[in-house]
Amino acid sequence: MNDQQNTEDNYKKIQQTFPDFESLTAFFENKTAEYEGDIKENHIRLSIYKTRNGLELSRSDGYRAIITGICVDGRFLVKNEMLLYQKLDGGVAYKSLRGALHGITLSDIIIKDGKIEKIGVSNHGFTMEECPDILYLTIRNHTCGCYIATCIYGSYNCPHVWILRRFRDQVLATTWYGRLFIYCYYQISPWLVKIFGDTYMFQLLFQTILDIFTNYLYQKGIQNTPYIDPCDNNL
């Protein structure tokens, strides 16, 4: 079987699995597609996840784009292509890079035991010659919730929540009282979000608190880059 036939078969499988963009977005409701690894001297990280704006893609060089659609040949349509950069005051901001990357292609889907296990992405923007033509992103379920922060920021995968997840695993989880706090948080926070999550005062109060706290943690050196929960590594 030649490469063209393989490509056509892959596109058919993609169309059957995700007949429209809404089905692809729904798939990422509680999941993330992630690739992370070293290719010679280059460390590469690529993630696709859902936010309140839709599907978002991020690369380890700080590039981000919001995916708005998918063509019949697997090409992602993107808008608001952005690069994350650090400001002089130590904060972070986004710089628009519209047109910097001309499409990202969903090239293959690997299904095991009836479930999507990996998604292959080509035209991903990494230019080094030794980088594979297709990177396979592993599908991970979100098993370690961060309920209030996810409610406030609209995504389990965003810089503020990545900081908080690192703080949970690298600081709180290392002490008995930190683990007790985590346990109590997971008992109480789903209830709080369910009852008050959509109210204006809840959103205002916790966003103010979390903005201040995450900025403090960032200044202390806790990174705001894509993060994989330890409990997800065993999936």
Secondary structure as UniProt FT lines:
FT   HELIX           3..17
FT   HELIX           21..27
FT   TURN            28..30
FT   STRAND          31..39
FT   TURN            40..41
FT   STRAND          42..51
FT   TURN            52..53
FT   STRAND          54..59
FT   TURN            60..61
FT   STRAND          63..70
FT   TURN            72..73
FT   STRAND          75..86
FT   TURN            88..89
FT   STRAND          92..96
FT   TURN            98..99
FT   STRAND          104..112
FT   TURN            113..114
FT   STRAND          115..122
FT   TURN            129..130
FT   STRAND          135..141
FT   HELIX           147..153
FT   HELIX           159..170
FT   HELIX           172..174
FT   HELIX           176..196
FT   TURN            197..198
FT   HELIX           200..219
FT   TURN            220..221
FT   HELIX           230..234
//
